[in-house]
Every structure is written in C-alpha cells, then in structure tokens.
Amino acid sequence: MTTKFDLIIVGGGILGTFHAYHALKKNLKVALLEKNSFPQGATVRNFGQVVPSGMDLKWQNFGRESLAIYNELQSQTDLTIRKNGSVYLASNEEEMQLINELHEINKKNDYESVLLSKSDCIKKFDGVRSDYCKGGLFFPQELSMDSSEMIVKLHALLQEKLDLKIFYNTTVVETQENDQQCIATTSDGNKIHAAKIIICGGHEFKTLYPSLFNESDLIVTKLQMLQTKPQGIYSLPGNILTGLSIRRYESFQECPSYTAIKSLEDATSFEKKYGVHILFKQALDGSVILGDSHEYASAKDADSLGYDLNMEIDEFMINEAKKIIDLPTYEIQRRWFGIYSQCKTKDLFEHSPSPNIHIVTGIGGKGMTASGGFSKFNIDKIYA
C-alpha cells in the first residue's frame, strides 16, 4: 500500500474503471480504490443498456466510442455483453413522427438506425401488443449486459491483462497534494502516494469534500426497477424502449416536432410526477428487468428521497408494461432502487481542488453508455 503510483482512481464503478483503463493504456501505473468488496452503486443498479441513440450528439459520440471499447473488451473475455440492438416502440402518430425525424437525424450523423413497421416489430419482438405498437426505430449496434456481473469481470480482466492494482474494502478519508505529490489516506491509516488522483464516485466526493458537495449544483436521482421471474423459453432480444422513452430522451429533443408534441402532454399525469418511462431488458437467467422512475433532490437534501420503495410507482410500471408486451409472467422476484447524480447546469461535475487532484462525477444516466468514450477524452485532457 506504500507503493507510489502514477494515478490513483477513487471509486471502482464504471466511470472510475474506464478512467483506469485508459490510463493503463498509456502505460501508467494505476491503483483503483473501491470502498466495498465490489462496486455497489449506480453501476450495478441500472438496466445494463448501452444506448447512444438516446443521447444528444456530443454524448452520442462518446457512446459510440464506448460501443467499440465494449466490443473490444468482450472479444478478450465474456463480460456478458450482447450486441442485440435497441428499439424504440412508438404508440401513436406523434411518437411515429418523432422516430421518423430521429431516423433522418441519424442518417446525417452516420449512425445506423432502421425504421420498422408495426408488423416488423411484432415479428421481431415476441409478445409486443398490436394495440400498442404503431412502429419502431431499431439501432442494431447497441449493447446490453448484466452490469453487476460485467463490472466484476472487467476488473478481473484489467488486473490480469493490464496489471491494474485494485484495493477493495478501502475507504479513502482524505486526499491532499503537497509539492505535486498526491496522497490518499485510507480509513485504516494507510497513505497511498501518486502523481495524480481522480475521484470518480459521488459518495467519495461527498465524504472527501462535503462542503463542496453540498454547495454544488448536483441533483440526486432515485430510480425504481423490478425484475420478473425467469420467462422460460421466451426470448426478448436487445433493449426495448417505448413511447414514454421517446418523449423523454435527449436525442428526441433535437427533433423538429419535439417541442410542439411535448406541449400537448398532461403536466399533472402520474408518469410526469415520477418521471416514469417503460423499459424492458431480458437478463441472462431469462428474467426481464422493468422500469424505471425518477425522483429528484438536491445533493445536500439527498436523504429526503428515503430508502423505501414506492409501491404505487411499481404497480403503475407493471400495469403500463402489460399494455406493451405480453410476457409469459409478470410475477416479480426482485425490486430495488438505484441512485445517481447529475448536474443542473452542466453535462457532469468537474472540479480540481488542487492541480493534480480531479473530481469527475455527476454523469447521470449516461454512465454505462458514455463512460468508455468520455474517460478516454478526459484522461487525454488531464495528461495533455
């Protein structure tokens, strides 16, 4: 633990891990410090979807770079990554208008997408209801994974192939820089030295720089998700996003009709109040993950979101999902919530308390999709 490193990464989630990966590719000696026995935050409490199609152009480009990185890593070992694509299912003419417009935008951006008719969707995705689906937009390059398993396997791969040093169950209680020498002090009194430190976890940021955290423009988001029991021989390939996703995701905000269509929505609806949009993804065990919702609080008031599950939200999501896809079973085996942070005014939170200590967090719901590409950009910037 007294070994000197070129770089210490604090936080072993997907953002920290990809920062470590790109630093290792520069032949830097890297230590990754993770407070738990394995990552337990936003990285493992999400859908495990890599969907650049849902992002604005800047972040879509980072996401597309991430696709290539994930595919390269998957070629080295099984990270549970499946290239089954993503589809947006439109439920009415307004949503059909938006997917047609996004299809044209993607042509200009040279990002492959395929318009699907109603019958195409019903043939391709077993159980899609004909009284819901009017058509779809399919992105064949996009990926899904079982994220909790993937991050553990990715850590093991980087340890084996690139000599990443990972210290689990290691809580950092202080970071400091003296004469261009950075020190991370752990809760058991160890001091780990490096030329630079990057802090990539919202929890670590809150612990290490509480005043800065509370004064930041970070918003904390709580999302509820559910998982059915295994569906037997039923197969649902790829990521299934639906009409409420079309009405929510950033990429559709670039469509010419978006503002007019949004203005007609009922601002008092349940889905608006709790930020619900309906997603489906089949896990490796045959179960289907459903979600999700969004409840918000400022960083300093994050505890107000509570630790309970709102069963009214869960029941709403199940009932809406049943209107979209006829699954063999909607019996639920697991329910949980995830937490992530994002900025009100910026794409993510970046701050350097000293020249060689950098805080990078608040990437929001873009983490699984964009961290691979963004981390490369950020490591290149830090080491320019």
VOPAGU-2260 file (C-alpha; in pm, 1 decimal, decimal comma):
REM VOPAGU-2260
SITE   aa  ch    i         X         Y         Z
SITE  MET   A    0       0,0       0,0       0,0
SITE  THR   A    1     302,2     232,5      30,7
SITE  THR   A    2     391,4     184,5    -336,4
SITE  LYS   A    3     387,3     503,4    -541,3
SITE  PHE   A    4     155,9     510,7    -841,2
SITE  ASP   A    5     122,5     737,2   -1139,9
SITE  LEU   A    6    -251,4     762,5   -1078,5
SITE  ILE   A    7    -497,6     676,4    -804,6
SITE  ILE   A    8    -863,3     637,1    -900,6
SITE  VAL   A    9   -1107,4     668,6    -610,3
SITE  GLY   A   10   -1428,4     481,5    -691,0
SITE  GLY   A   11   -1448,5     146,8    -869,6
SITE  GLY   A   12   -1770,7     198,4   -1064,3
SITE  ILE   A   13   -1789,0     219,8   -1442,3
SITE  LEU   A   14   -1664,3     580,9   -1464,9
SITE  GLY   A   15   -1364,7     516,0   -1239,8
SITE  THR   A   16   -1288,3     182,7   -1404,3
SITE  PHE   A   17   -1280,7     330,4   -1754,2
SITE  HIS   A   18   -1057,3     615,6   -1634,1
SITE  ALA   A   19    -825,2     346,2   -1501,1
SITE  TYR   A   20    -845,9     151,7   -1828,4
SITE  HIS   A   21    -744,0     446,4   -2045,5
SITE  ALA   A   22    -464,3     544,6   -1807,1
SITE  LEU   A   23    -333,9     186,6   -1818,5
SITE  LYS   A   24    -338,7     203,7   -2198,2
SITE  LYS   A   25     -93,6     493,4   -2161,6
SITE  ASN   A   26     135,5     258,3   -1965,1
SITE  LEU   A   27      67,8     438,5   -1638,2
SITE  LYS   A   28      84,5     258,6   -1305,4
SITE  VAL   A   29    -271,6     277,9   -1168,9
SITE  ALA   A   30    -436,9     196,9    -835,9
SITE  LEU   A   31    -815,1     169,5    -815,2
SITE  LEU   A   32    -957,9     215,5    -464,6
SITE  GLU   A   33   -1308,1      79,9    -402,5
SITE  LYS   A   34   -1476,3     119,2     -64,0
SITE  ASN   A   35   -1679,1    -203,1     -92,3
SITE  SER   A   36   -1587,1    -564,1    -167,3
SITE  PHE   A   37   -1719,5    -492,1    -519,5
SITE  PRO   A   38   -1897,2    -188,5    -671,1
SITE  GLN   A   39   -2246,0    -141,7    -529,8
SITE  GLY   A   40   -2358,5     198,9    -657,4
SITE  ALA   A   41   -2517,8     322,0    -978,6
SITE  THR   A   42   -2300,5      92,8   -1193,2
SITE  VAL   A   43   -2474,9    -221,2   -1067,7
SITE  ARG   A   44   -2821,5     -74,6   -1006,5
SITE  ASN   A   45   -2918,7       1,0   -1363,1
SITE  PHE   A   46   -3054,4    -165,0   -1673,9
SITE  GLY   A   47   -2720,9    -252,8   -1826,7
SITE  GLN   A   48   -2800,9     -83,2   -2155,3
SITE  VAL   A   49   -2551,9      91,1   -2385,6
SITE  VAL   A   50   -2779,9     321,3   -2585,1
SITE  PRO   A   51   -2604,6     613,0   -2760,3
SITE  SER   A   52   -2928,7     655,3   -2956,1
SITE  GLY   A   53   -3087,6     825,9   -2655,8
SITE  MET   A   54   -2823,8    1098,9   -2620,0
SITE  ASP   A   55   -2753,7    1435,5   -2776,8
SITE  LEU   A   56   -2482,9    1444,2   -3043,7
SITE  LYS   A   57   -2188,6    1520,8   -2811,9
SITE  TRP   A   58   -2264,4    1233,2   -2577,3
SITE  GLN   A   59   -2378,4    1006,2   -2857,3
SITE  ASN   A   60   -2027,0    1032,9   -2997,4
SITE  PHE   A   61   -1882,1     931,0   -2660,1
SITE  GLY   A   62   -2134,1     645,8   -2650,2
SITE  ARG   A   63   -2041,7     526,3   -2997,4
SITE  GLU   A   64   -1678,2     517,4   -2892,5
SITE  SER   A   65   -1786,4     318,3   -2586,8
SITE  LEU   A   66   -1954,4      61,6   -2813,0
SITE  ALA   A   67   -1621,9      -6,8   -2982,0
SITE  ILE   A   68   -1442,7     -30,5   -2645,9
SITE  TYR   A   69   -1700,4    -271,0   -2500,5
SITE  ASN   A   70   -1682,1    -488,4   -2812,7
SITE  GLU   A   71   -1302,8    -498,6   -2793,5
SITE  LEU   A   72   -1311,3    -596,6   -2425,0
SITE  GLN   A   73   -1580,2    -858,5   -2488,3
SITE  SER   A   74   -1354,8   -1015,5   -2753,4
SITE  GLN   A   75   -1096,3   -1078,4   -2478,1
SITE  THR   A   76   -1332,4   -1236,5   -2225,0
SITE  ASP   A   77   -1703,4   -1283,8   -2166,4
SITE  LEU   A   78   -1828,1    -967,3   -1996,2
SITE  THR   A   79   -2197,4   -1066,4   -2054,3
SITE  ILE   A   80   -2214,2    -809,1   -2338,5
SITE  ARG   A   81   -2472,4    -887,8   -2608,6
SITE  LYS   A   82   -2498,4    -699,6   -2937,3
SITE  ASN   A   83   -2874,3    -732,0   -2985,8
SITE  GLY   A   84   -2953,6    -366,7   -3053,5
SITE  SER   A   85   -3213,9    -128,7   -2913,1
SITE  VAL   A   86   -3562,6     -47,9   -3036,5
SITE  TYR   A   87   -3794,3     244,5   -2962,5
SITE  LEU   A   88   -4159,5     138,7   -2994,5
SITE  ALA   A   89   -4398,9     418,3   -3088,8
SITE  SER   A   90   -4754,0     400,5   -2954,5
SITE  ASN   A   91   -4920,0     676,9   -3158,2
SITE  GLU   A   92   -4875,0     908,5   -3454,9
SITE  GLU   A   93   -4687,5    1173,2   -3253,3
SITE  GLU   A   94   -4425,7     920,1   -3147,9
SITE  MET   A   95   -4408,3     785,8   -3503,6
SITE  GLN   A   96   -4333,9    1140,6   -3617,6
SITE  LEU   A   97   -4050,4    1166,2   -3367,1
SITE  ILE   A   98   -3887,3     834,9   -3460,5
SITE  ASN   A   99   -3903,6     927,7   -3828,0
SITE  GLU   A  100   -3735,6    1259,5   -3753,2
SITE  LEU   A  101   -3469,2    1094,2   -3537,4
SITE  HIS   A  102   -3404,4     843,8   -3816,6
SITE  GLU   A  103   -3327,1    1134,8   -4051,4
SITE  ILE   A  104   -3101,3    1299,1   -3790,7
SITE  ASN   A  105   -2908,6     974,2   -3750,0
SITE  LYS   A  106   -2860,8     948,1   -4125,9
SITE  LYS   A  107   -2684,2    1285,8   -4113,3
SITE  ASN   A  108   -2479,0    1174,2   -3811,7
SITE  ASP   A  109   -2386,2     846,7   -3987,9
SITE  TYR   A  110   -2529,1     639,8   -3702,1
SITE  GLU   A  111   -2711,2     331,1   -3824,2
SITE  SER   A  112   -3082,8     308,7   -3750,0
SITE  VAL   A  113   -3363,9     114,7   -3917,8
SITE  LEU   A  114   -3730,8     210,5   -3931,2
SITE  LEU   A  115   -3957,4     -84,3   -3850,4
SITE  SER   A  116   -4322,3    -119,1   -3943,0
SITE  LYS   A  117   -4579,7    -238,8   -3692,5
SITE  SER   A  118   -4563,5    -590,7   -3838,0
SITE  ASP   A  119   -4180,3    -582,8   -3829,2
SITE  CYS   A  120   -4188,0    -505,5   -3456,6
SITE  ILE   A  121   -4442,0    -776,6   -3379,5
SITE  LYS   A  122   -4237,9   -1036,1   -3570,8
SITE  LYS   A  123   -3903,6    -930,7   -3424,6
SITE  PHE   A  124   -4006,5    -885,4   -3060,4
SITE  ASP   A  125   -4223,3   -1168,0   -2931,1
SITE  GLY   A  126   -4524,0   -1054,0   -2731,5
SITE  VAL   A  127   -4535,8    -690,0   -2847,0
SITE  ARG   A  128   -4901,8    -592,2   -2843,0
SITE  SER   A  129   -5057,6    -486,7   -3172,1
SITE  ASP   A  130   -5292,2    -244,5   -2993,9
SITE  TYR   A  131   -4988,1     -60,1   -2853,6
SITE  CYS   A  132   -4720,2     -63,3   -3121,6
SITE  LYS   A  133   -4751,5     153,6   -3433,5
SITE  GLY   A  134   -4389,1     106,7   -3547,5
SITE  GLY   A  135   -4031,6     129,1   -3422,2
SITE  LEU   A  136   -3680,8     259,7   -3471,8
SITE  PHE   A  137   -3405,6      -0,9   -3432,8
SITE  PHE   A  138   -3036,5      60,7   -3358,1
SITE  PRO   A  139   -2852,4    -263,6   -3440,5
SITE  GLN   A  140   -2512,4    -162,8   -3295,8
SITE  GLU   A  141   -2628,5    -111,9   -2938,9
SITE  LEU   A  142   -2549,6    -342,0   -2648,7
SITE  SER   A  143   -2692,8    -490,0   -2332,9
SITE  MET   A  144   -2518,6    -656,8   -2040,6
SITE  ASP   A  145   -2574,2    -778,4   -1686,5
SITE  SER   A  146   -2398,9    -482,8   -1528,0
SITE  SER   A  147   -2330,6    -622,3   -1179,4
SITE  GLU   A  148   -2155,1    -923,1   -1329,8
SITE  MET   A  149   -1988,1    -719,4   -1603,6
SITE  ILE   A  150   -1804,6    -475,7   -1373,5
SITE  VAL   A  151   -1657,1    -759,1   -1163,1
SITE  LYS   A  152   -1537,2    -938,2   -1476,5
SITE  LEU   A  153   -1398,0    -613,8   -1618,8
SITE  HIS   A  154   -1196,2    -556,0   -1300,8
SITE  ALA   A  155   -1054,7    -907,3   -1326,4
SITE  LEU   A  156    -963,3    -855,6   -1692,4
SITE  LEU   A  157    -781,0    -528,7   -1623,3
SITE  GLN   A  158    -594,6    -685,4   -1333,6
SITE  GLU   A  159    -482,8    -978,0   -1548,5
SITE  LYS   A  160    -409,8    -807,4   -1880,0
SITE  LEU   A  161    -302,5    -453,0   -1783,0
SITE  ASP   A  162    -175,9    -501,6   -1426,4
SITE  LEU   A  163    -434,3    -277,1   -1264,5
SITE  LYS   A  164    -390,5    -273,9    -886,6
SITE  ILE   A  165    -729,8    -283,9    -713,9
SITE  PHE   A  166    -777,3    -232,5    -342,3
SITE  TYR   A  167   -1127,8    -338,6    -234,9
SITE  ASN   A  168   -1277,9    -258,6     106,4
SITE  THR   A  169   -1064,7      54,7     102,4
SITE  THR   A  170   -1234,3     373,8     214,4
SITE  VAL   A  171   -1049,3     697,0     139,1
SITE  VAL   A  172   -1099,1     957,9     411,8
SITE  GLU   A  173    -865,5    1230,9     285,1
SITE  THR   A  174    -689,0    1336,4     -33,1
SITE  GLN   A  175    -422,1    1602,9     -39,0
SITE  GLU   A  176    -145,2    1739,5    -257,3
SITE  ASN   A  177     189,3    1869,6    -135,4
SITE  ASP   A  178     458,3    1984,5    -378,4
SITE  GLN   A  179     299,1    1796,0    -670,0
SITE  GLN   A  180     283,0    1478,7    -459,5
SITE  CYS   A  181     -70,0    1344,0    -404,1
SITE  ILE   A  182    -165,5    1130,5    -104,4
SITE  ALA   A  183    -481,9     928,8     -45,6
SITE  THR   A  184    -529,3     842,5     321,5
SITE  THR   A  185    -749,2     541,4     397,3
SITE  SER   A  186    -967,1     474,2     699,2
SITE  ASP   A  187    -713,3     225,2     837,4
SITE  GLY   A  188    -435,7     485,6     828,5
SITE  ASN   A  189    -255,0     381,3     511,2
SITE  LYS   A  190    -120,7     655,0     286,6
SITE  ILE   A  191    -107,3     579,5     -85,6
SITE  HIS   A  192     107,1     807,4    -299,4
SITE  ALA   A  193      63,1     906,1    -662,5
SITE  ALA   A  194     137,8    1184,1    -906,7
SITE  LYS   A  195    -235,1    1237,6    -965,2
SITE  ILE   A  196    -569,7    1143,1    -810,3
SITE  ILE   A  197    -906,4    1125,4    -986,4
SITE  ILE   A  198   -1219,0    1095,4    -768,8
SITE  CYS   A  199   -1495,7     927,9    -969,7
SITE  GLY   A  200   -1768,1     844,3    -719,3
SITE  GLY   A  201   -2041,8    1071,0    -587,5
SITE  HIS   A  202   -2025,6     901,8    -247,2
SITE  GLU   A  203   -1649,7     954,8    -226,3
SITE  PHE   A  204   -1689,0    1317,0    -335,1
SITE  LYS   A  205   -1942,3    1373,2     -55,2
SITE  THR   A  206   -1711,8    1213,1     202,8
SITE  LEU   A  207   -1391,0    1387,3      95,6
SITE  TYR   A  208   -1523,2    1732,9      12,3
SITE  PRO   A  209   -1855,0    1770,1     198,8
SITE  SER   A  210   -1880,9    2149,8     174,6
SITE  LEU   A  211   -1803,4    2148,2    -196,1
SITE  PHE   A  212   -2054,9    1865,2    -245,5
SITE  ASN   A  213   -2333,0    2046,1     -60,0
SITE  GLU   A  214   -2267,9    2371,0    -248,3
SITE  SER   A  215   -2256,0    2201,6    -589,3
SITE  ASP   A  216   -2539,1    2206,2    -841,6
SITE  LEU   A  217   -2563,0    1827,6    -827,6
SITE  ILE   A  218   -2907,9    1672,0    -824,9
SITE  VAL   A  219   -2950,6    1321,1    -689,6
SITE  THR   A  220   -3192,4    1094,9    -876,1
SITE  LYS   A  221   -3365,0     787,4    -734,6
SITE  LEU   A  222   -3487,1     524,5    -983,0
SITE  GLN   A  223   -3707,4     222,3    -914,2
SITE  MET   A  224   -3669,2    -103,3   -1108,9
SITE  LEU   A  225   -3819,1    -450,7   -1097,3
SITE  GLN   A  226   -3721,3    -796,9   -1216,1
SITE  THR   A  227   -3965,3   -1070,4   -1313,0
SITE  LYS   A  228   -3914,4   -1436,8   -1251,9
SITE  PRO   A  229   -3744,0   -1625,6   -1540,7
SITE  GLN   A  230   -3964,6   -1640,1   -1850,5
SITE  GLY   A  231   -3891,9   -1999,0   -1952,6
SITE  ILE   A  232   -3819,5   -2044,6   -2322,7
SITE  TYR   A  233   -3939,7   -1691,3   -2403,9
SITE  SER   A  234   -3675,8   -1466,4   -2561,1
SITE  LEU   A  235   -3679,4   -1084,7   -2580,1
SITE  PRO   A  236   -3363,6    -968,3   -2758,7
SITE  GLY   A  237   -3199,6    -631,4   -2704,7
SITE  ASN   A  238   -3314,7    -320,2   -2523,5
SITE  ILE   A  239   -3683,0    -232,4   -2555,6
SITE  LEU   A  240   -3763,4     135,7   -2508,8
SITE  THR   A  241   -4116,0     265,3   -2550,0
SITE  GLY   A  242   -4330,6     570,2   -2616,1
SITE  LEU   A  243   -4255,8     739,8   -2285,3
SITE  SER   A  244   -3882,4     697,3   -2358,9
SITE  ILE   A  245   -3932,7     867,3   -2695,4
SITE  ARG   A  246   -4093,5    1155,9   -2508,0
SITE  ARG   A  247   -3811,6    1174,0   -2254,1
SITE  TYR   A  248   -3470,8    1102,9   -2406,1
SITE  GLU   A  249   -3235,6    1383,7   -2505,8
SITE  SER   A  250   -3186,4    1269,6   -2864,5
SITE  PHE   A  251   -3554,3    1324,7   -2945,6
SITE  GLN   A  252   -3531,0    1682,6   -2817,8
SITE  GLU   A  253   -3334,6    1757,3   -3135,7
SITE  CYS   A  254   -3635,8    1656,5   -3348,0
SITE  PRO   A  255   -3824,9    1946,9   -3513,5
SITE  SER   A  256   -4163,4    1832,9   -3376,4
SITE  TYR   A  257   -4048,3    1763,9   -3019,8
SITE  THR   A  258   -4139,3    2095,2   -2854,7
SITE  ALA   A  259   -4488,2    2107,2   -3005,6
SITE  ILE   A  260   -4559,5    1745,6   -2911,5
SITE  LYS   A  261   -4435,2    1789,5   -2554,4
SITE  SER   A  262   -4651,9    2099,4   -2508,8
SITE  LEU   A  263   -4965,0    1884,8   -2551,0
SITE  GLU   A  264   -4879,4    1648,1   -2264,1
SITE  ASP   A  265   -5066,5    1647,5   -1934,5
SITE  ALA   A  266   -4828,2    1808,9   -1686,7
SITE  THR   A  267   -5019,0    1656,6   -1391,3
SITE  SER   A  268   -5000,0    1293,5   -1505,6
SITE  PHE   A  269   -4853,3    1020,6   -1284,4
SITE  GLU   A  270   -4572,6     949,8   -1531,2
SITE  LYS   A  271   -4474,4    1317,9   -1528,7
SITE  LYS   A  272   -4481,5    1340,2   -1149,9
SITE  TYR   A  273   -4246,2    1043,3   -1107,8
SITE  GLY   A  274   -4053,6    1063,4   -1436,1
SITE  VAL   A  275   -4166,7     717,3   -1548,0
SITE  HIS   A  276   -4075,5     565,7   -1881,4
SITE  ILE   A  277   -4106,3     195,9   -1956,7
SITE  LEU   A  278   -3801,4     -13,8   -2046,6
SITE  PHE   A  279   -3757,0    -388,2   -2088,0
SITE  LYS   A  280   -3437,2    -592,9   -2093,0
SITE  GLN   A  281   -3400,9    -968,7   -2056,8
SITE  ALA   A  282   -3127,0   -1083,5   -1820,1
SITE  LEU   A  283   -2910,2   -1390,6   -1872,1
SITE  ASP   A  284   -3129,3   -1602,3   -1645,1
SITE  GLY   A  285   -3433,9   -1535,9   -1865,8
SITE  SER   A  286   -3596,7   -1287,5   -1629,7
SITE  VAL   A  287   -3699,9    -945,4   -1758,8
SITE  ILE   A  288   -3597,0    -619,2   -1594,2
SITE  LEU   A  289   -3861,6    -343,8   -1598,4
SITE  GLY   A  290   -3850,2      22,2   -1510,0
SITE  ASP   A  291   -3797,4     295,8   -1441,2
SITE  SER   A  292   -3890,0     610,3   -1248,7
SITE  HIS   A  293   -3713,3     931,2   -1147,0
SITE  GLU   A  294   -3742,2    1123,0    -819,6
SITE  TYR   A  295   -3510,0    1417,7    -759,0
SITE  ALA   A  296   -3347,3    1605,8    -470,1
SITE  SER   A  297   -3058,4    1849,2    -441,0
SITE  ALA   A  298   -2726,3    1696,8    -334,1
SITE  LYS   A  299   -2746,9    1835,4      18,7
SITE  ASP   A  300   -3103,9    1703,6      58,1
SITE  ALA   A  301   -3038,2    1359,4     -92,4
SITE  ASP   A  302   -3152,8    1181,8     224,3
SITE  SER   A  303   -3504,8    1318,4     168,6
SITE  LEU   A  304   -3550,1    1062,0    -109,6
SITE  GLY   A  305   -3556,5     790,3     154,8
SITE  TYR   A  306   -3470,2     421,9     133,5
SITE  ASP   A  307   -3817,4     280,6      78,7
SITE  LEU   A  308   -3980,4     170,8    -245,8
SITE  ASN   A  309   -4295,8     348,2    -359,2
SITE  MET   A  310   -4524,3      57,1    -443,6
SITE  GLU   A  311   -4761,5     286,5    -632,6
SITE  ILE   A  312   -4479,6     352,2    -880,0
SITE  ASP   A  313   -4406,0     -20,0    -911,9
SITE  GLU   A  314   -4769,4    -106,5    -977,4
SITE  PHE   A  315   -4800,1     173,4   -1234,3
SITE  MET   A  316   -4493,5      47,5   -1421,0
SITE  ILE   A  317   -4619,6    -312,5   -1421,2
SITE  ASN   A  318   -4962,7    -207,5   -1548,9
SITE  GLU   A  319   -4808,9       8,0   -1824,4
SITE  ALA   A  320   -4567,3    -271,2   -1921,6
SITE  LYS   A  321   -4858,9    -513,1   -1959,7
SITE  LYS   A  322   -5010,5    -275,9   -2216,9
SITE  ILE   A  323   -4691,5    -301,9   -2425,5
SITE  ILE   A  324   -4565,0    -662,1   -2413,7
SITE  ASP   A  325   -4744,0    -984,9   -2320,5
SITE  LEU   A  326   -4477,3   -1163,0   -2115,5
SITE  PRO   A  327   -4536,5   -1523,4   -2005,1
SITE  THR   A  328   -4524,4   -1398,0   -1645,3
SITE  TYR   A  329   -4525,6   -1063,9   -1469,7
SITE  GLU   A  330   -4457,6   -1226,3   -1133,3
SITE  ILE   A  331   -4188,4   -1013,6    -967,4
SITE  GLN   A  332   -3890,7   -1174,5    -793,9
SITE  ARG   A  333   -3691,5    -861,5    -706,6
SITE  ARG   A  334   -3741,3    -487,0    -658,3
SITE  TRP   A  335   -3476,1    -222,8    -596,3
SITE  PHE   A  336   -3380,9     138,1    -647,2
SITE  GLY   A  337   -3068,4     299,1    -784,2
SITE  ILE   A  338   -2919,6     640,9    -714,2
SITE  TYR   A  339   -2718,8     857,5    -948,7
SITE  SER   A  340   -2620,8    1223,5    -954,0
SITE  GLN   A  341   -2624,7    1474,3   -1234,6
SITE  CYS   A  342   -2571,0    1849,3   -1272,3
SITE  LYS   A  343   -2839,7    2111,1   -1319,9
SITE  THR   A  344   -2632,4    2334,0   -1544,1
SITE  LYS   A  345   -2355,0    2116,8   -1692,3
SITE  ASP   A  346   -2306,2    1777,7   -1853,1
SITE  LEU   A  347   -2127,1    1648,9   -1543,8
SITE  PHE   A  348   -1944,3    1776,7   -1236,4
SITE  GLU   A  349   -1572,5    1850,1   -1275,7
SITE  HIS   A  350   -1357,2    2032,0   -1021,4
SITE  SER   A  351    -989,5    2029,6    -927,4
SITE  PRO   A  352    -928,7    2111,0    -557,8
SITE  SER   A  353    -557,1    2125,4    -644,5
SITE  PRO   A  354    -361,6    2099,2    -971,7
SITE  ASN   A  355    -330,1    1718,2    -964,6
SITE  ILE   A  356    -647,1    1614,5    -781,9
SITE  HIS   A  357    -954,1    1598,1   -1003,0
SITE  ILE   A  358   -1317,9    1528,5    -913,7
SITE  VAL   A  359   -1521,9    1382,3   -1201,3
SITE  THR   A  360   -1876,9    1274,0   -1116,9
SITE  GLY   A  361   -2242,3    1354,7   -1179,9
SITE  ILE   A  362   -2251,1    1186,6   -1521,2
SITE  GLY   A  363   -2615,4    1099,5   -1454,1
SITE  GLY   A  364   -2786,0     826,9   -1653,6
SITE  LYS   A  365   -2512,8     839,7   -1917,3
SITE  GLY   A  366   -2263,0     633,6   -1717,1
SITE  MET   A  367   -2294,2     285,5   -1866,6
SITE  THR   A  368   -2324,1     420,8   -2219,9
SITE  ALA   A  369   -2076,6     706,4   -2232,0
SITE  SER   A  370   -1808,4     640,3   -1968,0
SITE  GLY   A  371   -1585,4     443,4   -2205,0
SITE  GLY   A  372   -1557,5     723,2   -2460,2
SITE  PHE   A  373   -1569,8    1014,4   -2216,2
SITE  SER   A  374   -1299,7     867,5   -1990,4
SITE  LYS   A  375   -1060,8     839,8   -2284,8
SITE  PHE   A  376   -1122,6    1206,0   -2367,1
SITE  ASN   A  377   -1076,6    1306,8   -2002,5
SITE  ILE   A  378    -756,7    1107,2   -1946,3
SITE  ASP   A  379    -614,8    1259,2   -2265,8
SITE  LYS   A  380    -707,0    1606,0   -2135,6
SITE  ILE   A  381    -560,0    1550,1   -1787,7
SITE  TYR   A  382    -237,9    1411,7   -1933,8
SITE  ALA   A  383    -213,3    1655,5   -2225,8
